[in-house]
């Protein structure tokens, strides 16, 4: 009996999604190392692209996390700003405070440079985040397995009651 939302060959799908996510992550990090002046974007485009509000972008700018150029009175965000914003959004999704995100972003410097002590902090924080996310994933997988078993049991019970009611 198929359960709604359960993918066939689930492990293959998970591996494929993980590879795609890793490729996107590599692109994001590589883009951060670029010169950052090409590919200017407006605030509306950036908000739409990252699925956040313009107000959030302005907040991050006010906190000094983004430094868009001003062109004819409007904000012009560079590729570097776009990547920093993507990192901010990802950090917020992981539950990081803006202060912690600000600290992590400060480690990159203008061209990705950083001191060994700062990089050690970032490596440790990344390892911690990966551990937390892997733990959450295990919890989710366990919960899904339990829900699937419950679903099958409930479906059997419901089918049995329907058969009795028809007799």
Backbone as CSV, one residue per row, in Angstrom:
resi,resn,N_x,N_y,N_z,CA_x,CA_y,CA_z,C_x,C_y,C_z
1,UNK,0.854,-1.185,0.000,0.000,0.000,0.000,0.893,1.238,0.000
2,UNK,0.664,2.144,-0.914,1.472,3.366,-1.013,1.012,4.389,0.008
3,UNK,1.960,5.088,0.548,1.654,6.154,1.507,1.872,7.472,0.803
4,UNK,0.886,8.380,0.909,1.039,9.675,0.232,2.326,10.366,0.661
5,UNK,3.023,10.927,-0.314,4.227,11.699,-0.021,5.495,10.872,0.068
6,UNK,5.380,9.527,0.036,6.572,8.695,0.118,7.131,8.485,-1.276
7,UNK,8.392,8.847,-1.466,9.028,8.728,-2.774,9.520,7.309,-2.979
8,UNK,9.424,6.831,-4.212,10.017,5.546,-4.553,11.519,5.737,-4.576
9,UNK,12.217,4.653,-4.229,13.674,4.723,-4.176,14.113,5.930,-3.349
10,UNK,13.569,6.039,-2.146,13.829,7.185,-1.287,15.288,7.488,-1.085
11,UNK,16.118,6.434,-0.914,17.530,6.696,-0.665,18.202,7.302,-1.893
12,UNK,17.818,6.888,-3.094,18.387,7.471,-4.311,17.987,8.937,-4.431
13,UNK,16.733,9.231,-4.092,16.258,10.615,-4.158,17.006,11.481,-3.152
14,UNK,17.251,10.958,-1.963,17.970,11.711,-0.928,19.397,11.993,-1.389
15,UNK,20.049,10.991,-1.974,21.423,11.166,-2.468,21.451,12.218,-3.573
16,UNK,20.477,12.160,-4.485,20.411,13.124,-5.578,20.208,14.548,-5.040
17,UNK,19.307,14.698,-4.061,19.076,16.012,-3.458,20.328,16.506,-2.732
18,UNK,21.013,15.604,-2.054,22.226,15.990,-1.324,23.306,16.459,-2.292
19,UNK,23.448,15.765,-3.422,24.448,16.175,-4.415,24.112,17.535,-5.010
20,UNK,22.824,17.765,-5.282,22.403,19.063,-5.821,22.659,20.169,-4.804
21,UNK,22.363,19.904,-3.538,22.592,20.902,-2.482,24.082,21.189,-2.342
22,UNK,24.906,20.159,-2.447,26.350,20.352,-2.343,26.873,21.196,-3.508
23,UNK,26.344,20.951,-4.702,26.765,21.731,-5.871,26.380,23.198,-5.700
24,UNK,25.149,23.448,-5.191,24.716,24.827,-4.956,25.600,25.491,-3.905
25,UNK,25.954,24.746,-2.860,26.804,25.292,-1.798,28.177,25.663,-2.349
26,UNK,28.742,24.795,-3.203,30.041,25.093,-3.797,29.956,26.337,-4.672
27,UNK,28.865,26.478,-5.424,28.673,27.667,-6.256,28.578,28.923,-5.397
28,UNK,27.854,28.825,-4.277,27.686,29.972,-3.387,29.022,30.414,-2.812
29,UNK,29.793,29.460,-2.331,31.087,29.794,-1.747,32.027,30.341,-2.813
30,UNK,32.038,29.722,-3.997,32.903,30.194,-5.083,32.515,31.610,-5.495
31,UNK,31.232,31.893,-5.545,30.779,33.230,-5.930,31.232,34.275,-4.923
32,UNK,31.323,33.906,-3.661,31.763,34.845,-2.632,33.203,35.274,-2.844
33,UNK,33.969,34.420,-3.485,35.382,34.716,-3.705,35.612,35.567,-4.943
34,UNK,34.549,35.876,-5.692,34.693,36.699,-6.883,34.939,38.146,-6.539
35,UNK,35.073,38.976,-7.564,35.367,40.388,-7.324,34.181,41.137,-6.740
36,UNK,32.981,40.625,-6.905,31.823,41.200,-6.250,31.255,42.455,-6.877
37,UNK,31.798,42.906,-7.964,31.312,44.152,-8.544,30.427,43.929,-9.768
38,UNK,30.469,42.754,-10.335,29.647,42.470,-11.515,28.253,42.032,-11.077
39,UNK,27.351,41.961,-12.006,26.013,41.429,-11.768,25.248,42.178,-10.668
40,UNK,25.033,43.454,-10.844,24.295,44.239,-9.857,22.818,43.888,-9.912
41,UNK,22.173,43.889,-8.739,20.749,43.572,-8.623,20.068,44.635,-7.785
42,UNK,18.784,44.824,-8.048,17.982,45.713,-7.224,17.404,44.959,-6.043
43,UNK,16.867,45.697,-5.091,16.347,45.085,-3.873,15.141,44.187,-4.146
44,UNK,14.284,44.590,-5.094,13.107,43.791,-5.417,13.522,42.438,-5.985
45,UNK,14.457,42.466,-6.926,14.942,41.237,-7.548,15.594,40.314,-6.514
46,UNK,16.399,40.898,-5.652,17.106,40.120,-4.639,16.125,39.491,-3.639
47,UNK,15.138,40.266,-3.221,14.140,39.750,-2.279,13.372,38.589,-2.904
48,UNK,12.972,38.751,-4.144,12.221,37.699,-4.839,13.085,36.452,-5.002
49,UNK,14.329,36.641,-5.411,15.248,35.522,-5.653,15.474,34.688,-4.396
50,UNK,15.596,35.345,-3.248,15.908,34.643,-2.006,14.689,34.350,-1.139
51,UNK,13.510,34.798,-1.590,12.291,34.492,-0.853,12.185,35.200,0.487
52,UNK,12.683,36.428,0.545,12.588,37.214,1.773,11.995,38.576,1.429
53,UNK,11.712,39.358,2.442,11.115,40.669,2.201,12.196,41.727,2.000
54,UNK,11.795,42.795,1.346,12.700,43.927,1.179,13.033,44.525,2.538
55,UNK,12.072,44.476,3.432,12.288,45.004,4.783,13.425,44.250,5.484
56,UNK,13.460,42.922,5.305,14.531,42.123,5.907,15.887,42.537,5.327
57,UNK,15.922,42.751,4.024,17.178,43.163,3.391,17.635,44.507,3.953
58,UNK,16.694,45.436,4.103,17.053,46.744,4.655,17.532,46.619,6.102
59,UNK,16.954,45.689,6.863,17.406,45.447,8.236,18.849,44.961,8.244
60,UNK,19.162,44.012,7.373,20.528,43.496,7.307,21.496,44.594,6.871
61,UNK,21.028,45.462,6.010,21.851,46.595,5.587,22.081,47.539,6.771
62,UNK,21.039,47.812,7.524,21.155,48.705,8.686,22.112,48.127,9.732
63,UNK,22.153,46.800,9.831,23.057,46.140,10.780,24.495,46.082,10.256
64,UNK,24.702,46.552,9.017,26.039,46.571,8.449,26.458,45.260,7.807
65,UNK,25.505,44.337,7.635,25.830,43.049,7.039,25.910,43.125,5.515
66,UNK,25.262,44.132,4.942,25.284,44.365,3.497,25.663,45.815,3.253
67,UNK,26.369,46.045,2.173,26.748,47.425,1.832,26.504,47.663,0.342
68,UNK,25.240,47.836,-0.027,24.950,48.052,-1.453,25.446,49.418,-1.907
69,UNK,25.734,49.486,-3.188,26.076,50.776,-3.779,24.782,51.535,-4.012
70,UNK,24.898,52.840,-4.121,23.745,53.680,-4.443,23.915,54.173,-5.863
71,UNK,22.932,53.876,-6.687,22.952,54.344,-8.063,21.630,55.055,-8.319
72,UNK,21.705,56.336,-8.610,20.509,57.159,-8.828,19.510,57.030,-7.682
73,UNK,20.006,56.999,-6.475,19.158,56.947,-5.290,18.652,55.564,-4.932
74,UNK,18.907,54.569,-5.757,18.453,53.204,-5.473,19.594,52.321,-5.027
75,UNK,19.247,51.239,-4.357,20.263,50.294,-3.900,20.658,49.381,-5.060
76,UNK,21.943,49.167,-5.218,22.464,48.245,-6.226,23.328,47.220,-5.499
77,UNK,22.848,45.993,-5.454,23.528,44.932,-4.720,24.446,44.156,-5.656
78,UNK,25.680,43.975,-5.218,26.673,43.248,-6.008,26.506,41.749,-5.798
79,UNK,27.280,40.997,-6.561,27.286,39.541,-6.391,27.718,39.200,-4.967
80,UNK,28.680,39.929,-4.436,29.142,39.705,-3.058,27.994,39.918,-2.070
81,UNK,27.216,40.986,-2.264,26.061,41.232,-1.399,25.052,40.090,-1.497
82,UNK,24.825,39.608,-2.722,23.872,38.521,-2.945,24.319,37.267,-2.183
83,UNK,25.600,36.948,-2.270,26.118,35.760,-1.591,26.056,35.945,-0.082
84,UNK,26.430,37.121,0.396,26.343,37.385,1.843,24.901,37.251,2.314
85,UNK,23.975,37.767,1.524,22.558,37.674,1.894,22.097,36.216,1.905
86,UNK,22.540,35.432,0.929,22.193,34.010,0.910,22.735,33.319,2.162
87,UNK,23.939,33.675,2.578,24.515,33.103,3.801,23.728,33.545,5.039
88,UNK,23.280,34.787,5.046,22.461,35.290,6.160,21.165,34.498,6.240
89,UNK,20.507,34.342,5.105,19.227,33.609,5.064,19.435,32.170,5.542
90,UNK,20.497,31.541,5.075,20.785,30.165,5.483,21.088,30.096,6.972
91,UNK,21.870,31.053,7.474,22.178,31.081,8.903,20.929,31.259,9.750
92,UNK,20.046,32.145,9.311,18.782,32.352,10.042,17.944,31.081,10.034
93,UNK,17.935,30.372,8.894,17.181,29.118,8.803,17.747,28.061,9.748
94,UNK,19.040,28.160,10.040,19.677,27.221,10.974,19.479,27.648,12.419
95,UNK,18.861,28.808,12.632,18.596,29.262,13.990,19.673,30.157,14.574
96,UNK,20.581,30.648,13.736,21.643,31.524,14.239,21.092,32.923,14.494
97,UNK,21.657,33.576,15.477,21.300,34.968,15.745,21.995,35.857,14.725
98,UNK,21.497,37.076,14.562,22.162,38.013,13.654,23.569,38.340,14.144
99,UNK,23.755,38.380,15.446,25.093,38.658,15.983,26.075,37.563,15.584
100,UNK,25.640,36.300,15.646,26.527,35.209,15.261,26.791,35.232,13.754
101,UNK,25.754,35.512,12.982,25.928,35.607,11.531,26.887,36.739,11.203
102,UNK,26.735,37.855,11.879,27.639,38.992,11.663,29.083,38.594,11.963
103,UNK,29.267,37.857,13.056,30.616,37.401,13.415,31.181,36.491,12.327
104,UNK,30.386,35.561,11.858,30.845,34.626,10.821,31.166,35.365,9.533
105,UNK,30.301,36.299,9.135,30.560,37.050,7.907,31.834,37.884,8.032
106,UNK,32.116,38.366,9.230,33.326,39.170,9.413,34.593,38.343,9.231
107,UNK,34.467,37.026,9.335,35.620,36.155,9.162,36.101,36.122,7.717
108,UNK,35.174,36.356,6.789,35.525,36.242,5.376,36.408,37.377,4.894
109,UNK,36.236,38.551,5.432,36.974,39.701,4.929,36.463,40.062,3.543
110,UNK,37.128,40.975,2.891,36.681,41.415,1.575,36.923,40.385,0.487
111,UNK,37.911,39.535,0.672,38.249,38.574,-0.375,38.366,37.162,0.166
112,UNK,37.653,36.859,1.248,37.657,35.507,1.785,38.821,35.199,2.715
113,UNK,39.638,36.193,3.023,40.772,35.944,3.901,40.294,35.895,5.354
114,UNK,41.098,35.350,6.207,40.759,35.297,7.630,41.936,34.783,8.422
115,UNK,41.926,35.071,9.704,42.987,34.619,10.584,42.698,33.194,11.031
116,UNK,43.739,32.454,11.357,43.602,31.046,11.735,42.619,30.873,12.897
117,UNK,42.714,31.740,13.899,41.820,31.620,15.063,40.365,31.800,14.649
118,UNK,40.102,32.756,13.784,38.750,32.989,13.313,38.256,31.809,12.473
119,UNK,39.127,31.276,11.628,38.745,30.136,10.799,38.474,28.898,11.654
120,UNK,39.237,28.742,12.729,38.980,27.634,13.648,37.583,27.749,14.239
121,UNK,37.183,28.967,14.596,35.838,29.175,15.124,34.795,28.749,14.092
122,UNK,34.991,29.185,12.869,34.026,28.882,11.817,33.960,27.382,11.546
123,UNK,35.104,26.727,11.496,35.114,25.277,11.284,34.358,24.584,12.410
124,UNK,34.611,24.994,13.636,33.906,24.405,14.781,32.407,24.634,14.713
125,UNK,32.019,25.841,14.351,30.587,26.160,14.266,29.917,25.381,13.145
126,UNK,30.619,25.229,12.024,30.065,24.448,10.925,29.907,22.986,11.342
127,UNK,30.923,22.442,12.007,30.832,21.060,12.478,29.658,20.892,13.441
128,UNK,29.465,21.869,14.321,28.355,21.830,15.263,27.023,21.874,14.509
129,UNK,26.904,22.772,13.538,25.667,22.902,12.771,25.375,21.632,11.988
130,UNK,26.403,21.048,11.376,26.217,19.802,10.627,25.732,18.709,11.570
131,UNK,26.342,18.616,12.744,25.915,17.615,13.731,24.469,17.801,14.151
132,UNK,24.087,19.057,14.408,22.708,19.343,14.805,21.724,18.985,13.685
133,UNK,22.068,19.350,12.467,21.186,19.058,11.339,21.090,17.560,11.076
134,UNK,22.201,16.851,11.201,22.158,15.400,11.005,21.311,14.746,12.093
135,UNK,21.397,15.254,13.306,20.574,14.734,14.396,19.093,14.988,14.106
136,UNK,18.779,16.193,13.632,17.387,16.504,13.262,16.910,15.579,12.149
137,UNK,17.794,15.334,11.161,17.408,14.466,10.049,17.103,13.063,10.565
138,UNK,17.941,12.537,11.477,17.674,11.211,12.046,16.338,11.197,12.775
139,UNK,16.066,12.278,13.521,14.786,12.367,14.226,13.623,12.390,13.241
140,UNK,13.766,13.129,12.167,12.710,13.208,11.158,12.516,11.848,10.495
141,UNK,13.618,11.177,10.149,13.513,9.857,9.525,12.834,8.866,10.455
142,UNK,13.163,8.914,11.749,12.533,8.033,12.730,11.041,8.325,12.824
143,UNK,10.695,9.603,12.894,9.295,9.999,12.983,8.530,9.572,11.734
144,UNK,9.128,9.764,10.571,8.473,9.338,9.328,8.246,7.830,9.315
145,UNK,9.229,7.056,9.739,9.079,5.600,9.781,7.947,5.213,10.728
146,UNK,7.897,5.864,11.886,6.825,5.566,12.844,5.468,5.951,12.279
147,UNK,5.387,7.103,11.631,4.117,7.528,11.045,3.674,6.583,9.935
148,UNK,4.629,6.071,9.167,4.268,5.113,8.113,3.676,3.841,8.711
149,UNK,4.275,3.337,9.799,3.758,2.147,10.465,2.358,2.426,11.021
150,UNK,2.203,3.560,11.677,0.894,3.936,12.226,-0.128,4.068,11.103
151,UNK,0.280,4.662,10.005,-0.612,4.853,8.858,-1.114,3.500,8.339
152,UNK,-0.197,2.552,8.177,-0.583,1.224,7.701,-1.537,0.567,8.689
153,UNK,-1.233,0.641,9.980,-2.114,0.058,11.000,-3.498,0.698,10.981
154,UNK,-3.529,2.022,10.901,-4.816,2.722,10.890,-5.607,2.398,9.618
155,UNK,-4.912,2.316,8.488,-5.566,1.983,7.222,-6.176,0.587,7.302
156,UNK,-5.440,-0.378,7.868,-5.964,-1.752,8.025,-7.185,-1.752,8.931
157,UNK,-7.101,-1.030,10.047,-8.233,-0.969,10.978,-9.450,-0.341,10.306
158,UNK,-9.232,0.727,9.557,-10.329,1.382,8.858,-10.942,0.457,7.815
159,UNK,-10.102,-0.228,7.044,-10.601,-1.160,6.037,-11.392,-2.291,6.682
160,UNK,-10.915,-2.803,7.822,-11.628,-3.869,8.536,-12.996,-3.388,9.003
161,UNK,-13.059,-2.170,9.522,-14.347,-1.631,9.977,-15.317,-1.445,8.819
162,UNK,-14.786,-1.012,7.696,-15.642,-0.839,6.511,-16.186,-2.177,6.021
163,UNK,-15.344,-3.222,6.071,-15.817,-4.556,5.651,-16.914,-5.060,6.580
164,UNK,-16.739,-4.831,7.890,-17.751,-5.268,8.879,-19.056,-4.490,8.661
165,UNK,-18.927,-3.181,8.382,-20.117,-2.335,8.213,-20.897,-2.743,6.972
166,UNK,-20.225,-3.272,5.942,-20.900,-3.662,4.702,-21.635,-4.977,4.838
167,UNK,-21.273,-5.787,5.802,-21.912,-7.100,5.956,-23.239,-7.028,6.595
